Amino acid sequence: MARPLIELHVHLEGSVSPEMLRVLAERQGRQDVLGACLTEDGSSYRPCGDFASFLLLFKAVSAVVVTPADHHAVAMALAASLAAQNVQYAEVTVAYGVLLKRGRDPLAIQRALAEAADEARVLHGLHLYWQPDAVRQWGPDDAWRALEAAVSAGPGLGVVAFGLGGDELALPLTGFADHFREARREGLGTTCHAGETGGPESVRDAVLIGGVSRVGHALAAARSPDVLALMAARSVHAELCPGSNAATGVIADRAAHPLRAFLDAGVPCSLHTDDPSLFGTSLSSEYNAAAAELGLTATEADCMIHAALDASFAPDSLKKEIGARLTADADPS
């Protein structure tokens, strides 16, 4: 059996398969979305090529994930895919900022997602939790509304964290420092996309200004020994997404990903998919590709998976339960 895995960086909307997209587009009367998103034969998504094209693709896909029932269906499909890869635990990002911008009720949707998580536990033994996020380029006021909705949903509906995504180059992080502080006061974990298209200073700001526990992508940190040292000293976890970075053109290909720099600097890190359906990847294939193209050893992979569990915002009792499972699986006896 494949090793147990932990997924910390996956966007619900980015997990919509081409087949699911067709169902949702039909349901919403948005056949135009299919031509904008899919290849001519409809079997896969069009390549992004650059980050701006990816943002447009994500916008188009999320436009047909509308109702609580839509979100439930997408979540159940994601759960089945994760379970097939032996994923034990996942924190799934939900675009509350986008929902609010489009006049949708995040709480009604979150209730549907909580129901999906309950069903996934029964059907697959998979633990799903949720991380609402705000969109950086839409500014602090919109981010406050996303945070308020996340806090209202809270742990009772499976919400464990609050994140900031979108275009990291659009606005300085100083405008969001209070959001992260308030999220932590409310008992939520905090994450921030940084160093994906920005430089090392973007990752540094996420650590020093945002005070986050985890940085999504963190790619540019590899260009600065000082930023790597900062992350290591503060045990800030890097959610690395080589397949995503290659797909959006921020690196030339997977082999160009600086995974080794993070490992050598002692930065806690793990591999993730980001938007698996949009990029044609999976969590198991990310680890397999890292072994084949980046020299990741089996021991290093096991350490990264344990690090992902440690960095998760799971309840302590669940961490202990899953940790025992990971250890037992790695023990040849």
N, C-alpha and C positions, 0 to 999 in steps of 0.2 A: 504493500500500500504506500502511496505517496506520503511524504512527511506532512504533519499538520502545519497549517499556515495561519498567519495573522494578517488581516488587511486593515490598514489605518487610513489609507488615502484613496478613496474611490467615490466618485460623484454619481449619485443616483441617476441623474439625467444622462450622464455619459455611459451608462450601462445599457441603454435602450438598444436592443438588437435591431438589425434591419427588418426582421420579421415583426417585432413588436412595433416598430415605427410605422409599418404599413397598417397594422391594426388601429393604432392611435390616430393616424392621419385620416383613415376612413371614418372613424368615430367622430372626429372633429370637423370633417369636411374640408380637410387641408391637403388635398392631393398634391398641391404645389410644392409642399415640403419634400416629397419623395424625390422629385427631380433635382431639387436644390442640394439634397444630402447624399443620395445614393449613386453608385456607379450605374452605367447604362443597363446592366443586367440585373440590377437591384440586389446583388448578393452581398455587397459591402458598402461602407461609407467611402465617399470621395476622399482622396488624400488631402491633407490640410496644406502642407508645404511651408506655411509660416504661422506665427502665433495669431495674427489678425484674422486669417482664414479660419483658424480653429475657433476663435470667439464667435464668428458668424455661424459656423456649423453648430456649436453648442446652443446658440440662440434659437436657431431653427428647430433643433430637436426638442428643446424644452418648451417650445410653443405648442406642441401637441400633447404634452403631459400636463393635463389641465385639472381634472377632477380628483377627489379622493380615491375614486375607483381606479383611475389611471395610475395614480401613484402606488396603490396597493398592488396592481398587476405588475408594474415594473419592479417593485421590491421583491415580489415572489419569484419573478424570473431571475433576478440577481441572486437571490438566496439559493435557488437551484443550481446556478452556475458555480457559486462559491462552494457549496457543499460537494459538488462533483470534483472539486480540486482539494478536498479535505481541509478547507478553511474552517477553523474552529470559532473564530471571533472576528467581527468586522465593525468598524465605525464608518458609517456611510454619510457623506456630506449631502445636504439637501439645500437647494438654493432659495432660502427664505427671502433674500433680497429680490430675486427675480419674481417670486410669487407675489410679493407685496407690490412690486412695480406694475404687475399685470392685474392687480385688483383681486387676487385670490386670497383665501383665508388659510394661513399656515396651520392654524390649530385643527381645523377640520381635516386637513391633509395629514397632519402629524398623528391624529387619532387612527387614521387608516394605516399609517406606517407602523404604529404600535401594534395594531392587530396583525399586520404582516409579520412582525418580529415574533409575536407569540406563535403564529402558525409555523414559522420557520424553525423555531425551537422544537416543536412537536414533530414536524415532518423530517427535519434534517439534523437535529441536535446542534444547530448553528445559532450562535448568539449574535444578534444584530442590535447595534445601538446607533444613535443618530447625532449628527453634528450640523446644525443649521449654520449657514454662512451669509455674510453680507458681501456686497459688490463694491470694491474699493473706489472705482471711478465714479460711482454715484454719490459719494460723499458721506460725511458723518451723520447727517440727519437721517438719511435712509438706513444707515447702519444701526442707529439707535432703534428704529422701528423693527429691524430684523432681530436685534438683541432682545427687545421687549417681548417679541413673540416667542423667542427661544426660551426665555425665562418663564413665560406663562405656560409653555408646554412642559418643561422641566423633566426631572427624572421619572416622574409618574408616567410619562409617555415615551420614555427611553432616550431623552435628550441628555447627553453627557458633556457636550462641549459647544463652543462657539468659535467660528473661524472667519477669516477675512480672505476673500479670493478676488478674482478679476484682474485688472491691469495694474500691476504693482508700480508702474512708471507714472500713473495718472496723478496721484496725490501723495504727499509725504505722510509717513505713518504717524507723525505727531498728532494729527487730527483724529486718530483712532485709539490713542493710548488710554483714554478714559473708558472706552468701550471694553477693552480687555480687562482693565481693573474691575469694572462693574461686573463683568461676566464671572471673574474669579470670586468676587464677593458673594455672588449668587450660587457659588458651588460648582460652576462649570469649568471644564478645562479650556485652554485657549491654544489656537493654532493660527498660523499665518502663512499664506503663499508668499515666498520671497526667494530671490536668487534664481528665479526661473528665466525671466527676461531682464531683470535688473542685475546690478553688480554686487560685489561682496558687501558694500555698504547697506544694501537692502536687507541682507541677512543679519548684519550687525544691528540694524534698527529693530528688526523683529525681536531680537534677543534683548537689547538694552531698553528700547522704548516700549515695545509691545509686551515684553516680559513673558513671552509665550513658552510653553513647554515643548512644542514641536514646531518645526519649520517645514512647510511643504515645498518639495523640490530641493531648495538650498544649494542648487547647482553651482552658483557663482562663488560660494564660500571656498570651494577648492582652489580658487585663484589667490586666496589670501591666507597664509599660515596664521596670521593673527586672528582672523575670524574663526578658523577651524579650532584654534586653541581656546577661544572664547566659548565656543559651543561645547567643547570637551570639558572645560573647567566647570561649566554650569549644567552639564548633563542635558543639554538641549538636543532633542532627538531630530535627526534628519530623515524625512520621508522621501526616499529617493525613487524616482520614476523614469528610468532610462528609456523605456519604450515610448513613453509620452514625449520626452524631450527630443528624441530622434524624429518622432512623427510631426512635431510642430516646428522642426528646423532649428531649434536652439542649440543642438549639437548635430554634427554631421551624420552620425549613426550611433548605434548602441556601443560599439567598440570605443567611441570617443568619450564615453561617460567616465567622470573621475571618481568612480566608486572607491578605488584603491586609496585615494587621498584621504577620504573620510575614515576608512579603516585604519590606515597608518597613523592618523592623528588622534585616534582614540575617540572619535565622535560616535556616540550611539546612533545607529542608523538601521534602516531596513528597506526592503524593496516593496513597491506598490504599483498599482495599475493606472490610477488617475481616472481615465475615461476608457475603460477596457473595450467596449464595443466600437467606439469611434476610432480607436487606434488598432483594433484587431489584435488585442493582447489578452493575457490572463495572468493571474498571480503566479501560477505554477510555471508558465512560460517565461516570466520575468526572472525567476530564480534559475531556470534552465539556461536561459540566454546569458545570464551573468556568469554562470559556470563556464559556458562555452567561449564567450567573447571577452570576459573580463578577469578570468582566472579565479573566480570565487570558489573556494574549497567547500566541501561538505560541512566541515567543522565551522567555518566562517558563516555559512548559511544558517546552521543551527543557532549560532550565537546571535545572528541578526533577528531570527524569529523570536527568540527569547527576549531580545531587546525591544522588539515591537510590542510584545505582551507587557513588558515592564512599563513602556511609555504610553500604553493605552489608558483610557479613562474608565476602565471596567471597575466594578466594585471589587474590593480586596478579596472577598471570598471567591469570586469568580476567577480572579487572577490566579489564586492558589489552586483552584480546581483545574484550570486549563494548563497551568504550569506543570502540574503533576503529570498531565497527559503528554505534554511535550517531552518531559524528561523520560517518561516510560518509553515513548516511541524511539528516543535516541539511544536507549540502553539496550545493547544487543542481548543481554541476558534475559 
